[in-house]
Amino acid sequence: MAPANDSGTKAVILDAARRCLLADGFHAISTRKIAAAAGVPLSQVHYHFGSKGGMMLALLEAEDRRRLRRQTSMYAEDAPLWQRYEQACDFLDEDIESGYVRVLQEMIAAGWSTPEIADKVRSMQQGWYDLLADVATEAAERFGGLGPFTPIEVATLIGCSFIGAESLLLLGFQRQQLPIRAALRRVSQLIRAAEEPVAVSAGERRRGEG
């Protein structure tokens, strides 16, 4: 059985890893540097995570799991779909401020040259696209279709739009150069334009049956 304080030590190491990653980037940090930042022996880092990559993946997985639960709960709310989409846009700024987006983008980049990291990041990202596909399926049923797109194609477009937006925002693009946030939010107007006639039509049918 692991020592009782194992979970506390892991949390301290992950917090230090997050701070080092945000300050220095993936390639500039080491397990030794993180152990020093956490105030623990280097052996503790290797005991809990095995390697720098394993530690970074554990950090990303913990952050990702919490945010996926948040997003799943938000999309399950009884609110117009366009409002739920706007809430997702609000979450983008929150996730950038927290450092989660930086961690994700760093691990995506690390995955280009490290297959085991790529496998793990793909697996985590698949959960987001599955959620978006469920939301798009709901929209297709409500709107009577999604034009030429399938739900998974819409999910792919939306997911890739956010991933790309995060990357460009981290690069430092300002609003006057590229209206990234405004462009993402504008999609809610398209959703609302499709959603409100459906709601009006449903309301008229209910009145006619009354």
Contacts in CASP RR format, 6 or more apart in sequence:
PFRMAT RR
TARGET T0000
AUTHOR 0000-0000-0000
METHOD contacts of the structure
MODEL  1
MAPANDSGTKAVILDAARRCLLADGFHAISTRKIAAAAGVPLSQVHYHFG
SKGGMMLALLEAEDRRRLRRQTSMYAEDAPLWQRYEQACDFLDEDIESGY
VRVLQEMIAAGWSTPEIADKVRSMQQGWYDLLADVATEAAERFGGLGPFT
PIEVATLIGCSFIGAESLLLLGFQRQQLPIRAALRRVSQLIRAAEEPVAV
SAGERRRGEG
6 48 0 8 1.000
9 40 0 8 1.000
9 44 0 8 1.000
9 48 0 8 1.000
10 48 0 8 1.000
10 58 0 8 1.000
12 38 0 8 1.000
12 39 0 8 1.000
12 40 0 8 1.000
13 34 0 8 1.000
13 35 0 8 1.000
13 38 0 8 1.000
13 40 0 8 1.000
13 44 0 8 1.000
13 45 0 8 1.000
13 48 0 8 1.000
13 49 0 8 1.000
13 55 0 8 1.000
14 55 0 8 1.000
14 58 0 8 1.000
14 59 0 8 1.000
14 62 0 8 1.000
15 38 0 8 1.000
16 34 0 8 1.000
16 35 0 8 1.000
16 37 0 8 1.000
16 38 0 8 1.000
16 39 0 8 1.000
17 29 0 8 1.000
17 34 0 8 1.000
17 38 0 8 1.000
17 55 0 8 1.000
17 56 0 8 1.000
17 59 0 8 1.000
18 59 0 8 1.000
18 99 0 8 1.000
18 103 0 8 1.000
19 37 0 8 1.000
20 29 0 8 1.000
20 33 0 8 1.000
20 34 0 8 1.000
20 37 0 8 1.000
21 29 0 8 1.000
21 56 0 8 1.000
21 59 0 8 1.000
21 102 0 8 1.000
21 103 0 8 1.000
21 106 0 8 1.000
22 99 0 8 1.000
22 102 0 8 1.000
22 103 0 8 1.000
24 33 0 8 1.000
25 106 0 8 1.000
26 56 0 8 1.000
26 106 0 8 1.000
26 107 0 8 1.000
26 109 0 8 1.000
26 110 0 8 1.000
29 52 0 8 1.000
30 52 0 8 1.000
31 42 0 8 1.000
31 45 0 8 1.000
31 46 0 8 1.000
31 49 0 8 1.000
31 51 0 8 1.000
31 52 0 8 1.000
31 55 0 8 1.000
32 42 0 8 1.000
34 45 0 8 1.000
34 52 0 8 1.000
34 55 0 8 1.000
35 41 0 8 1.000
35 42 0 8 1.000
35 44 0 8 1.000
35 45 0 8 1.000
38 44 0 8 1.000
38 45 0 8 1.000
45 55 0 8 1.000
48 55 0 8 1.000
49 55 0 8 1.000
49 58 0 8 1.000
53 110 0 8 1.000
53 114 0 8 1.000
53 117 0 8 1.000
56 103 0 8 1.000
56 106 0 8 1.000
56 107 0 8 1.000
56 110 0 8 1.000
56 117 0 8 1.000
57 107 0 8 1.000
57 117 0 8 1.000
57 120 0 8 1.000
57 121 0 8 1.000
59 103 0 8 1.000
60 103 0 8 1.000
60 104 0 8 1.000
60 107 0 8 1.000
60 120 0 8 1.000
60 121 0 8 1.000
60 124 0 8 1.000
61 120 0 8 1.000
61 124 0 8 1.000
63 98 0 8 1.000
63 100 0 8 1.000
63 103 0 8 1.000
63 104 0 8 1.000
64 100 0 8 1.000
64 104 0 8 1.000
64 124 0 8 1.000
67 91 0 8 1.000
67 95 0 8 1.000
67 100 0 8 1.000
68 127 0 8 1.000
68 128 0 8 1.000
68 131 0 8 1.000
70 91 0 8 1.000
71 88 0 8 1.000
71 91 0 8 1.000
71 128 0 8 1.000
71 131 0 8 1.000
72 131 0 8 1.000
74 84 0 8 1.000
74 87 0 8 1.000
74 88 0 8 1.000
74 91 0 8 1.000
75 84 0 8 1.000
75 88 0 8 1.000
75 131 0 8 1.000
75 134 0 8 1.000
75 135 0 8 1.000
77 84 0 8 1.000
80 192 0 8 1.000
80 195 0 8 1.000
80 199 0 8 1.000
81 135 0 8 1.000
81 138 0 8 1.000
81 139 0 8 1.000
81 142 0 8 1.000
81 191 0 8 1.000
81 195 0 8 1.000
82 188 0 8 1.000
82 189 0 8 1.000
82 191 0 8 1.000
82 192 0 8 1.000
82 195 0 8 1.000
83 188 0 8 1.000
84 135 0 8 1.000
85 187 0 8 1.000
85 188 0 8 1.000
85 191 0 8 1.000
86 185 0 8 1.000
86 188 0 8 1.000
88 162 0 8 1.000
89 181 0 8 1.000
89 184 0 8 1.000
89 185 0 8 1.000
89 188 0 8 1.000
92 101 0 8 1.000
92 162 0 8 1.000
92 165 0 8 1.000
92 166 0 8 1.000
92 181 0 8 1.000
92 184 0 8 1.000
93 181 0 8 1.000
95 101 0 8 1.000
95 166 0 8 1.000
96 102 0 8 1.000
96 166 0 8 1.000
96 169 0 8 1.000
96 170 0 8 1.000
101 166 0 8 1.000
101 169 0 8 1.000
101 170 0 8 1.000
102 170 0 8 1.000
104 121 0 8 1.000
104 166 0 8 1.000
105 166 0 8 1.000
105 167 0 8 1.000
105 170 0 8 1.000
107 117 0 8 1.000
107 121 0 8 1.000
108 121 0 8 1.000
108 163 0 8 1.000
110 117 0 8 1.000
111 117 0 8 1.000
111 118 0 8 1.000
111 121 0 8 1.000
112 118 0 8 1.000
128 159 0 8 1.000
129 152 0 8 1.000
129 155 0 8 1.000
129 156 0 8 1.000
129 159 0 8 1.000
130 155 0 8 1.000
132 154 0 8 1.000
132 155 0 8 1.000
132 158 0 8 1.000
132 159 0 8 1.000
133 151 0 8 1.000
133 152 0 8 1.000
133 154 0 8 1.000
133 155 0 8 1.000
134 151 0 8 1.000
135 155 0 8 1.000
136 146 0 8 1.000
136 151 0 8 1.000
136 152 0 8 1.000
136 154 0 8 1.000
136 155 0 8 1.000
136 158 0 8 1.000
137 151 0 8 1.000
139 145 0 8 1.000
139 146 0 8 1.000
139 151 0 8 1.000
139 154 0 8 1.000
139 191 0 8 1.000
139 194 0 8 1.000
140 146 0 8 1.000
140 151 0 8 1.000
142 195 0 8 1.000
142 198 0 8 1.000
143 194 0 8 1.000
143 195 0 8 1.000
143 198 0 8 1.000
146 153 0 8 1.000
146 154 0 8 1.000
149 157 0 8 1.000
158 187 0 8 1.000
161 184 0 8 1.000
161 187 0 8 1.000
162 184 0 8 1.000
165 180 0 8 1.000
165 181 0 8 1.000
165 183 0 8 1.000
165 184 0 8 1.000
168 178 0 8 1.000
168 180 0 8 1.000
169 180 0 8 1.000
169 181 0 8 1.000
173 180 0 8 1.000
175 181 0 8 1.000
175 182 0 8 1.000
END
